[in-house]
Amino acid sequence: MIRHEVILRIKQGVRREMIQRNLRDVYDLLITIPGVERVRFGVNKAASYRHAMIVVDLPDEEALMRFGRHPQHARAVNLVNRLAESTAVGSYLVGSEYPG
């Protein structure tokens, strides 16, 4: 499985309601892309931090490549850019958990 993660540093002055609404819109766009197995998002609950996260699970690298080229992904990126002053993005091959 590939886990694609985006951490957003939210622009000053963006209200929490707007962040939640836009992240929900991003979710609605990404979940419709073929190959996307799961999308999650959240906002840091600490009042002094302005961060949010989006996590997308995909079955393999081929699905990740298709995901990155999909028009719905481009629309989601535009929504993220309205909120974020910066982002950190990573895609990781996730295997089994460490047994202990």
C-alpha positions as CSV (number, residue, x, y, z in Angstrom):
1,M,0.0,0.0,0.0
2,I,1.1,3.6,-0.7
3,R,0.3,6.3,1.9
4,H,0.3,9.8,0.4
5,E,0.4,12.4,3.1
6,V,0.1,16.2,2.9
7,I,0.8,18.4,5.9
8,L,-0.5,22.0,5.5
9,R,0.6,25.1,7.4
10,I,-2.6,27.2,7.3
11,K,-2.4,30.9,6.4
12,Q,-2.9,33.4,9.1
13,G,-6.5,34.6,9.5
14,V,-8.2,31.5,7.9
15,R,-11.0,30.5,10.2
16,R,-11.4,26.9,11.4
17,E,-14.8,26.6,9.8
18,M,-13.3,27.5,6.4
19,I,-10.5,25.0,6.9
20,Q,-13.0,22.2,7.7
21,R,-15.2,23.1,4.7
22,N,-12.3,23.1,2.3
23,L,-10.8,19.9,3.6
24,R,-14.2,18.3,3.2
25,D,-14.3,19.5,-0.4
26,V,-10.8,18.1,-0.9
27,Y,-12.0,14.8,0.5
28,D,-15.0,14.8,-1.9
29,L,-12.7,15.3,-4.9
30,L,-10.0,12.8,-3.9
31,I,-12.3,9.9,-2.9
32,T,-13.8,9.8,-6.4
33,I,-10.4,9.1,-8.1
34,P,-10.1,5.5,-9.3
35,G,-7.6,3.6,-7.1
36,V,-8.1,5.7,-4.0
37,E,-8.9,3.3,-1.2
38,R,-9.2,5.8,1.7
39,V,-9.0,9.5,2.4
40,R,-8.7,11.1,5.9
41,F,-8.1,14.6,7.1
42,G,-7.8,16.5,10.3
43,V,-6.9,19.8,11.9
44,N,-4.4,20.2,14.7
45,K,-6.5,20.8,17.8
46,A,-3.9,22.9,19.6
47,A,-5.0,26.6,19.4
48,S,-1.6,28.0,18.7
49,Y,-0.8,25.6,15.8
50,R,-2.2,26.2,12.3
51,H,-1.7,22.8,10.7
52,A,-3.9,20.3,9.0
53,M,-3.2,16.9,7.4
54,I,-4.6,14.9,4.5
55,V,-3.9,11.2,4.1
56,V,-4.7,9.2,1.0
57,D,-4.2,5.4,0.8
58,L,-3.6,3.8,-2.6
59,P,-2.9,0.2,-3.5
60,D,0.4,0.6,-5.4
61,E,2.8,3.0,-7.2
62,E,0.8,2.7,-10.5
63,A,-2.3,4.0,-8.7
64,L,-0.2,6.8,-7.2
65,M,1.0,7.9,-10.6
66,R,-2.6,7.9,-12.0
67,F,-3.8,9.8,-8.9
68,G,-1.2,12.5,-9.4
69,R,-2.3,13.1,-13.0
70,H,-6.0,13.0,-12.4
71,P,-8.0,16.3,-12.9
72,Q,-9.7,15.9,-9.5
73,H,-6.3,15.8,-7.9
74,A,-5.4,19.1,-9.6
75,R,-8.7,20.6,-8.3
76,A,-7.9,19.4,-4.8
77,V,-4.4,20.9,-5.0
78,N,-6.0,24.3,-5.9
79,L,-8.2,24.1,-2.8
80,V,-5.2,23.2,-0.6
81,N,-3.3,26.2,-2.0
82,R,-6.1,28.5,-1.0
83,L,-5.6,27.5,2.6
84,A,-1.9,26.8,3.0
85,E,1.1,29.0,3.2
86,S,3.2,25.9,2.8
87,T,2.9,22.2,2.5
88,A,5.0,19.1,3.1
89,V,4.2,16.1,0.9
90,G,5.3,12.5,1.0
91,S,4.3,9.2,-0.5
92,Y,5.4,6.1,1.4
93,L,5.3,2.3,0.7
94,V,3.7,1.0,3.9
95,G,4.2,-2.7,4.7
96,S,3.3,-4.8,7.6
97,E,3.7,-3.4,11.1
98,Y,6.9,-4.2,13.1
99,P,6.0,-7.3,15.1
100,G,7.5,-6.1,18.3
